[in-house]
């Protein structure tokens, strides 16, 4: 089975419910249709997944047509690369995990949080080969652990180790992209791999990898939809429509899991049983950004700074949408 999955995992955004409700009251959609400038473009950066389903359906394009908005799609293989594209002005919207936005903000990216998923702790985990002597988290001391640098699993690993009385320095992180990490896992050149779905599900199904721990009770593992400050300031109407379309496709997957798994299996090039595993254990729901949720991100930023993984302290609220209550 080919697991390289080329471009992958997490993109997109707007002023969700709490903020959305205020925006809607102040700027009704009917008024937006009448006043919106023509010939605008929403440039979406995406990884294969939920946004791919939205892209394939074409419903976002139809919803934005009355606003005179075109939509372009660019595929990426990781969240940090998407946020680099945002930083250089190549995209306007995308979705990523918890950690990449923190690193991007520290690097000066004009990031704004626009919407967020419910917690999804079962969709990331730490695995070891079937025959490994590692039976519990404390057995990881002195071991080499593969992970994607700057990703949500880096935060998960730091908190998992801390929960079990280990320091981040007690293990040796080996920074590898998912495809390379899988190869190292198969070859036995690493002791463990901390990874997210669908790579996690693929390793469990095709490699008989053993799950030592998922993120339950450790971290929330939310997904975030993002945009840039300049785009959000000028295109609140576009972002509102985009977020509602994302919410719609998310609701569809939640109530049509078997059908969604079949579609995603074709998109990802994975066996259907692999996709069914991660789709069925996922949680669904797109929520508005609140200060409480951004404080979760602040904890991530503070953790990385304390570990000297972040070059400077940052204030996550600097990346809040205008008008956040």
DACORQUI-V459038 format. One record per pair of residues at least 12 apart in sequence whose ideal C-beta (glycine too) atoms are under 10 Angstrom apart, sorted by the first residue. I is the first residue (numbers start at 1). GAP is how many residues later the second one is. Records with the same first field share a line. If there is no record, write none. Layout:
I=GAP + GAP
//
This chain:
1=201 + 204 + 205 + 206 + 268 + 269 + 270 + 273
2=177 + 200 + 266 + 267 + 268
3=175 + 176 + 179 + 180 + 183 + 195 + 196 + 199 + 200 + 203 + 204 + 265 + 266 + 267 + 268 + 271
4=73 + 173 + 174 + 175 + 176 + 178 + 179 + 265
5=42 + 43 + 44 + 72 + 173 + 174 + 177 + 193 + 194 + 197 + 262 + 263 + 264 + 265
6=41 + 42 + 69 + 70 + 71 + 173 + 262 + 263
7=38 + 39 + 40 + 41 + 45 + 67 + 68 + 69 + 70 + 71 + 74 + 75
8=38 + 39 + 40 + 41 + 67 + 68 + 69 + 70 + 71 + 169 + 170 + 171 + 188 + 190 + 191 + 260
9=37 + 38 + 39 + 40 + 41 + 67 + 68 + 69 + 70 + 73 + 86 + 87 + 88 + 139 + 142 + 143 + 169 + 187 + 188 + 189 + 190 + 214 + 259
10=35 + 36 + 37 + 38 + 39 + 40 + 41 + 66 + 68 + 69 + 72 + 84 + 85 + 86 + 87 + 88 + 90 + 107 + 141 + 142 + 186 + 213 + 214 + 215 + 216
11=33 + 34 + 35 + 36 + 38 + 39 + 40 + 41 + 43 + 62 + 63 + 64 + 65 + 68 + 71 + 72 + 74 + 75 + 80 + 82 + 83 + 84 + 85 + 212 + 213 + 214 + 215 + 235
12=30 + 32 + 33 + 34 + 38 + 39 + 42 + 48 + 70 + 79 + 80 + 81 + 82 + 83 + 84 + 102 + 103 + 211 + 212 + 213 + 214 + 215 + 227 + 230 + 231 + 233 + 234
13=29 + 31 + 79 + 80 + 81 + 82 + 99 + 100 + 101 + 102 + 103 + 211 + 212 + 213 + 214 + 215 + 218 + 219 + 226 + 229 + 230 + 233 + 276 + 308
14=79 + 98 + 99 + 100 + 101 + 211 + 212 + 213 + 217 + 218 + 221 + 222 + 223 + 224 + 225 + 226 + 227 + 228 + 229 + 230 + 231 + 232 + 233 + 274 + 275 + 307
15=97 + 98 + 99 + 100 + 212 + 217 + 221 + 222 + 224 + 225 + 227 + 228 + 273 + 274 + 306 + 307 + 308 + 309
16=97 + 98 + 99 + 100 + 209 + 223 + 224 + 227 + 228 + 230 + 231 + 270 + 271 + 272 + 273 + 274 + 305
17=98 + 226 + 227 + 230 + 269 + 270 + 271 + 272 + 273
18=269 + 270 + 271 + 272 + 273 + 275 + 303 + 305 + 306 + 307
19=94 + 95 + 96 + 213 + 217 + 220 + 221 + 224 + 269 + 270 + 271 + 301 + 302 + 303 + 304 + 305 + 306
20=94 + 95 + 216 + 219 + 220 + 223 + 224 + 227 + 268 + 269 + 301
21=267 + 304
22=266 + 301 + 302 + 303
23=213 + 214 + 216 + 217 + 298 + 299 + 300
24=212 + 213 + 216
26=210 + 297
27=209 + 210 + 213
28=209
29=37 + 38 + 208 + 211 + 212 + 215
31=206
32=34 + 35 + 204 + 205 + 206 + 208 + 209
33=33 + 34 + 35 + 204
34=32
35=32 + 202
36=28 + 30 + 31 + 32 + 33 + 199 + 201 + 202
37=30 + 31 + 32 + 197 + 198
38=29 + 30 + 31
39=29 + 30 + 31
40=24 + 27 + 28 + 29 + 30 + 31 + 52 + 191 + 194 + 195 + 197 + 198
41=23 + 27 + 28 + 29 + 30 + 31 + 51 + 194 + 197
42=18 + 19 + 22 + 25 + 27 + 28 + 29 + 30 + 31 + 49 + 50 + 51 + 185 + 189 + 193 + 196 + 197 + 199 + 200
43=27 + 28 + 29 + 30 + 31 + 42 + 43 + 46 + 47 + 48 + 49 + 50 + 51 + 188
44=16 + 27 + 28 + 29 + 30 + 31 + 38 + 47 + 48 + 49 + 50 + 51 + 198
45=27 + 28 + 29 + 30 + 31 + 34 + 36 + 37 + 38 + 39 + 40 + 41 + 45 + 46 + 47 + 48 + 49 + 50 + 51 + 181
46=27 + 28 + 29 + 30 + 36 + 45 + 47 + 48 + 49
47=28 + 29 + 30 + 31 + 32 + 34 + 35 + 47 + 48 + 49
48=27 + 28 + 29 + 150 + 216 + 219 + 220 + 221 + 222
49=46 + 148 + 149 + 174 + 204 + 215 + 218 + 219
50=45 + 67 + 173 + 196 + 199 + 200 + 202 + 203 + 210 + 214 + 232 + 234 + 236
51=22 + 24 + 42 + 43 + 44 + 174 + 194 + 195 + 198
52=21 + 23 + 197 + 211 + 212 + 215 + 216
53=196 + 197 + 199 + 200 + 207 + 210 + 211 + 214
54=17 + 19 + 188 + 191 + 192 + 194 + 195 + 196 + 198
55=16 + 18 + 20 + 194 + 212
56=193 + 207 + 210 + 211
57=188 + 191 + 192 + 195 + 206
58=13
59=186 + 189 + 190
60=13 + 181 + 182 + 184 + 185 + 186 + 188 + 189
61=12 + 184
62=183
63=175 + 178 + 179 + 181 + 182 + 185
64=173 + 174 + 177 + 178 + 181
66=175
67=168 + 170 + 171 + 174
68=170
69=166 + 168 + 169 + 172 + 173
71=21 + 22 + 167 + 171
72=19 + 20
73=18
74=16 + 17 + 20
76=15 + 18 + 20
77=100 + 101 + 102
78=18 + 19 + 22 + 70 + 71 + 72 + 73 + 99 + 100
79=15 + 16 + 17 + 18 + 19 + 20 + 21 + 22 + 24 + 25 + 69 + 71 + 72 + 73 + 144 + 145 + 147
80=16 + 17 + 19 + 20 + 21 + 23 + 24 + 27 + 68 + 69 + 70 + 71
81=15 + 19 + 69
82=12 + 13 + 14 + 18 + 19 + 22 + 144
83=13 + 17 + 18 + 19 + 20 + 21 + 22 + 24 + 26 + 28 + 67 + 143
84=16 + 20 + 23 + 25
85=24
86=15 + 18 + 23 + 24 + 25 + 26 + 140 + 141 + 142 + 145
87=17 + 20 + 21 + 22 + 23 + 24 + 141
88=21
89=21 + 139 + 141 + 142
91=135 + 136 + 137 + 140
92=134 + 135 + 136 + 138 + 139 + 140 + 143 + 146 + 147 + 150
93=21 + 132 + 133 + 134 + 135 + 138 + 139 + 142 + 145 + 146 + 149 + 150 + 153
94=130 + 131 + 132 + 133
95=19 + 20 + 21 + 22 + 128 + 129 + 130 + 131 + 151 + 191
96=15 + 55 + 56 + 127 + 128 + 129 + 130
97=20 + 23 + 26 + 27 + 51 + 53 + 54 + 55 + 56 + 57 + 58 + 59 + 99 + 124 + 125 + 126 + 127
98=18 + 26 + 53 + 54 + 55 + 56 + 57 + 58 + 121 + 122 + 123 + 124 + 125 + 126 + 198 + 199 + 201 + 202
99=49 + 50 + 51 + 52 + 53 + 54 + 55 + 56 + 57 + 59 + 120 + 125 + 198 + 201 + 202 + 204 + 205 + 210 + 211
100=48 + 50 + 51 + 52 + 54 + 124 + 126
101=12 + 51 + 123 + 125 + 196 + 199 + 200 + 215 + 218
102=48 + 50 + 53 + 195 + 196 + 197 + 198 + 199 + 200 + 201 + 202 + 203 + 207 + 208 + 212 + 214 + 217
103=46 + 47 + 48 + 51 + 197 + 198 + 201 + 206 + 207 + 208 + 211
104=46 + 122 + 210 + 215
105=192 + 196 + 205 + 209 + 210 + 211 + 213 + 214
106=195 + 198 + 199 + 203 + 204 + 205 + 206 + 207 + 208
107=203 + 204 + 205 + 207
108=206
109=117 + 119 + 120 + 210
110=117 + 118 + 119 + 120 + 121 + 122 + 209
111=113 + 115 + 116 + 117 + 118 + 205 + 207 + 208
112=113 + 114 + 115 + 116 + 117 + 118 + 119 + 120 + 121 + 127 + 177 + 206 + 207 + 208 + 209 + 210 + 212
113=111 + 112 + 113 + 114 + 119 + 176 + 180 + 181 + 184 + 203 + 204 + 206 + 207 + 208 + 211
114=110 + 111 + 112 + 113 + 117 + 118 + 125 + 126 + 128 + 129 + 132 + 174 + 175 + 206 + 207
115=108 + 109 + 110 + 111 + 112 + 124 + 127 + 128 + 129 + 131 + 132 + 135 + 171 + 172 + 173 + 174 + 178 + 206
116=104 + 106 + 107 + 108 + 109 + 110 + 169 + 170 + 171 + 172 + 173 + 174 + 177 + 178 + 180 + 181
117=103 + 104 + 105 + 106 + 107 + 108 + 129 + 133 + 165 + 166 + 167 + 168 + 169 + 170
118=102 + 104 + 105 + 132 + 164 + 165 + 166 + 167 + 168 + 169
119=96 + 97 + 100 + 101 + 102 + 103 + 104 + 164 + 166 + 168 + 177
120=32 + 76 + 77 + 95 + 100 + 101 + 102 + 103 + 158 + 161 + 162 + 163 + 164 + 165
121=35 + 93 + 94 + 95 + 96 + 97 + 98 + 99 + 100 + 101 + 160 + 162
122=75 + 78 + 89 + 92 + 93 + 94 + 99 + 156 + 158 + 159 + 160 + 161
123=29 + 73 + 74 + 75 + 77 + 78 + 91 + 92 + 98 + 100 + 155 + 156 + 158 + 159 + 160
124=27 + 28 + 29 + 31 + 32 + 33 + 70 + 71 + 72 + 73 + 75 + 76 + 89 + 90 + 91 + 92 + 94 + 95 + 97
125=28 + 31 + 35 + 68 + 69 + 70 + 71 + 72 + 75 + 76 + 78 + 79 + 84 + 86 + 87 + 88 + 89 + 90 + 91 + 93 + 96
126=14 + 19 + 21 + 27 + 30 + 31 + 34 + 35 + 66 + 67 + 68 + 69 + 74 + 83 + 84 + 85 + 86 + 87 + 88 + 89 + 92
127=19 + 58 + 65 + 66 + 67 + 68 + 72 + 73 + 76 + 77 + 80 + 82 + 83 + 84 + 85 + 86 + 87
128=12 + 15 + 17 + 57 + 62 + 63 + 64 + 65 + 81 + 82 + 83 + 84
129=56 + 57 + 59 + 61 + 62 + 63 + 64 + 74 + 78 + 79 + 80 + 81
130=77 + 78 + 79 + 80
131=57 + 77 + 79
132=56 + 59 + 60 + 77 + 78 + 80
133=58
134=57 + 58 + 76 + 78
135=75 + 77
136=28 + 76 + 77
137=23 + 24 + 26 + 27 + 28 + 29 + 55 + 75 + 76 + 81
138=23 + 26 + 27 + 28 + 32
139=25 + 27 + 52 + 53 + 73
140=17 + 20 + 21 + 24 + 26 + 30 + 31 + 32 + 51 + 52 + 54 + 72 + 73
141=20 + 23 + 24 + 25 + 26 + 29 + 30
142=24 + 28 + 29 + 30 + 49
143=27 + 28 + 29 + 31 + 47 + 48 + 49
144=27 + 28 + 29 + 30 + 40 + 45 + 46 + 47 + 48 + 49
145=12 + 16 + 26 + 27 + 28 + 29 + 36 + 45 + 46 + 47 + 48 + 49
146=26 + 27 + 28 + 29 + 30 + 31 + 32 + 34 + 35 + 36 + 37 + 38 + 39 + 43 + 44 + 45 + 46 + 47 + 48 + 49
147=24 + 26 + 27 + 28 + 29 + 30 + 31 + 34 + 43 + 45 + 46 + 47 + 48 + 49
148=27 + 28 + 29 + 30 + 32 + 33 + 46 + 47 + 48 + 51
149=24 + 25 + 26 + 27 + 28 + 160
150=25 + 154 + 159 + 160
151=24 + 26 + 27 + 43 + 44 + 45
152=42 + 44 + 63 + 67 + 68 + 69 + 70 + 71 + 72 + 148
153=25 + 40 + 41 + 42 + 43 + 46 + 47 + 62 + 66 + 68
154=14 + 19 + 21 + 40 + 146 + 149 + 150 + 153 + 155
155=60 + 63 + 64 + 65 + 66 + 144 + 145 + 146 + 148 + 149 + 152 + 154
156=38 + 39 + 40 + 57 + 58 + 59 + 62 + 63 + 64 + 65
157=14 + 16 + 35 + 37 + 58 + 61 + 62
158=13 + 15 + 60 + 61 + 142 + 145 + 146 + 148 + 149 + 151
159=56 + 58 + 59 + 60 + 140 + 141 + 144
160=34 + 52 + 53 + 54 + 55 + 57 + 58 + 59
161=57
162=56 + 141 + 145
163=50 + 54 + 55 + 56
164=49 + 54
167=140
168=135 + 136 + 138 + 139 + 140 + 141
169=138
171=20 + 21 + 23
172=18 + 19
173=21 + 136
174=15 + 16 + 17 + 18 + 19
176=13 + 14 + 17 + 19
178=15 + 17 + 18 + 20 + 21 + 22 + 24 + 25
179=20
181=12 + 13 + 14 + 18 + 22
182=13 + 17 + 20 + 21 + 24 + 25 + 27
185=18 + 22 + 24
186=17 + 20 + 21 + 23
192=17 + 18 + 20
193=14 + 16
194=18 + 19 + 21
195=14
196=19 + 25 + 27 + 82
197=24 + 77 + 78 + 80 + 81 + 82 + 84 + 85
198=66 + 67 + 70 + 72 + 76 + 77 + 79 + 80 + 81
199=71 + 75 + 79
200=14 + 74 + 77 + 78 + 81
201=69 + 70 + 72 + 73 + 74 + 75 + 76 + 77 + 78 + 79 + 80
202=66 + 68 + 69 + 71 + 72 + 73 + 75 + 76
203=71
204=70 + 73 + 74
205=65 + 66 + 68 + 69 + 70 + 71 + 72 + 73
206=64 + 65 + 67 + 68
214=67
219=77 + 80 + 81 + 84
220=73 + 76 + 80
221=62
222=61 + 65 + 71 + 74 + 75
223=27 + 63
224=65 + 69 + 70 + 73 + 95
225=14 + 17 + 18 + 21 + 22 + 61 + 64
226=93
227=12 + 15 + 16 + 94
229=89 + 90 + 92 + 93
232=89 + 90
233=88 + 89
236=85 + 86 + 87
239=82
243=43 + 45
244=42
246=40
247=37 + 38 + 39 + 40
248=38
249=37
250=32 + 34 + 35 + 36
251=33 + 34 + 35
252=32
253=26 + 29 + 31
254=25 + 28 + 29 + 30 + 31
255=29
256=23
257=18 + 19 + 22 + 23 + 25 + 27
258=14 + 18 + 21 + 22
259=20
260=15 + 16 + 19 + 20 + 22 + 24
261=12 + 13 + 14 + 15 + 16 + 17 + 18 + 19
262=13 + 14 + 17
263=12 + 16
264=12 + 14 + 15
265=14
288=33 + 36 + 37
289=30 + 31 + 32 + 35
290=30 + 34 + 35
291=25 + 26 + 29 + 33 + 34
293=23
294=21 + 22 + 23 + 24 + 25 + 26 + 30
295=21 + 22
296=20
297=17 + 19 + 20 + 22
298=16 + 17 + 18 + 19
299=17
300=16
301=12 + 13 + 14 + 15
302=12 + 14
//
